[in-house]
Amino acid sequence: MSNKFYTKVKASKGFWEKFIAMRLEAGTPFDISNNISNEMIITSTGNTALDEIINLSADYPEEVFKVKTETDDACNNYVYLYECSRGKS
């Protein structure tokens, strides 16, 4: 069984740029390399990033996060879809 999880998170257009910009030091140039600016993919080992996205949705209650989680296990790859808003999924 695989230990690697992929969590794809969609938010409103421009959210991730604003979110990252707030966390970078002023004046630090950055660019999101993904052409789809409303989507971010998180790769993790052991657990999905769903709990972190639920917490993030509590911090940004006006955002609705659409989350898709899956593994790289070809035999047991289950895909789960969630919608997170206001700290709940």
C-alpha positions as CSV (number, residue, x, y, z in Angstrom):
1,M,0.0,0.0,0.0
2,S,1.3,3.5,-0.9
3,N,2.2,6.1,1.6
4,K,2.2,9.0,-0.8
5,F,-0.9,11.2,-1.1
6,Y,-1.8,13.9,-3.6
7,T,-4.2,16.6,-2.5
8,K,-5.5,18.9,-5.3
9,V,-7.1,22.1,-3.9
10,K,-9.1,24.6,-5.9
11,A,-10.0,28.0,-4.7
12,S,-11.3,31.2,-6.3
13,K,-9.1,32.7,-9.0
14,G,-6.2,34.6,-7.5
15,F,-6.6,33.2,-4.0
16,W,-3.3,31.3,-3.9
17,E,-1.3,34.2,-5.2
18,K,-2.8,36.5,-2.5
19,F,-2.3,33.8,0.1
20,I,1.4,33.2,-0.7
21,A,2.0,36.9,-1.2
22,M,0.8,37.6,2.4
23,R,3.3,35.0,3.7
24,L,6.4,36.2,1.8
25,E,8.5,39.1,2.9
26,A,7.7,42.4,1.2
27,G,9.6,42.8,-2.0
28,T,10.3,39.1,-2.6
29,P,9.4,38.4,-6.3
30,F,7.5,35.2,-6.9
31,D,5.4,33.5,-9.6
32,I,3.1,30.5,-9.4
33,S,4.5,28.1,-12.0
34,N,1.1,26.3,-12.4
35,N,-0.8,27.9,-15.3
36,I,-4.1,27.2,-13.5
37,S,-3.8,29.9,-10.8
38,N,-6.9,28.7,-8.8
39,E,-5.4,25.2,-8.1
40,M,-2.6,23.9,-5.9
41,I,-1.3,20.3,-5.6
42,I,0.1,19.2,-2.3
43,T,2.2,16.0,-2.1
44,S,2.5,14.4,1.3
45,T,3.6,11.2,3.0
46,G,1.5,9.3,5.5
47,N,-1.7,11.5,5.4
48,T,-3.6,13.8,3.1
49,A,-3.5,17.5,3.6
50,L,-7.3,17.6,4.2
51,D,-7.1,18.6,7.8
52,E,-4.9,21.6,6.9
53,I,-7.3,22.7,4.2
54,I,-10.3,22.4,6.6
55,N,-8.3,24.7,9.1
56,L,-7.5,27.1,6.2
57,S,-11.2,27.3,5.3
58,A,-11.9,28.4,8.9
59,D,-9.4,31.2,8.5
60,Y,-10.9,32.2,5.2
61,P,-14.6,31.7,5.6
62,E,-15.6,33.5,2.4
63,E,-13.6,30.9,0.3
64,V,-14.9,27.5,-0.8
65,F,-12.2,24.9,-1.3
66,K,-12.8,22.0,-3.6
67,V,-10.5,19.2,-2.6
68,K,-9.6,15.9,-4.4
69,T,-7.3,13.4,-2.7
70,E,-5.8,10.2,-4.1
71,T,-2.7,8.0,-3.8
72,D,-0.2,6.6,-6.2
73,D,-1.1,3.0,-5.3
74,A,-2.3,1.5,-8.6
75,C,-4.2,-1.4,-6.8
76,N,-5.9,0.6,-4.0
77,N,-6.2,4.1,-5.4
78,Y,-9.4,5.6,-4.1
79,V,-10.3,9.1,-5.1
80,Y,-12.1,11.3,-2.5
81,L,-13.8,14.6,-3.3
82,Y,-14.5,17.2,-0.6
83,E,-15.8,20.7,-0.4
84,C,-14.4,22.7,2.6
85,S,-16.0,25.9,3.9
86,R,-16.0,27.7,7.2
87,G,-13.9,25.0,8.9
88,K,-16.1,22.0,7.8
89,S,-15.9,19.5,5.0
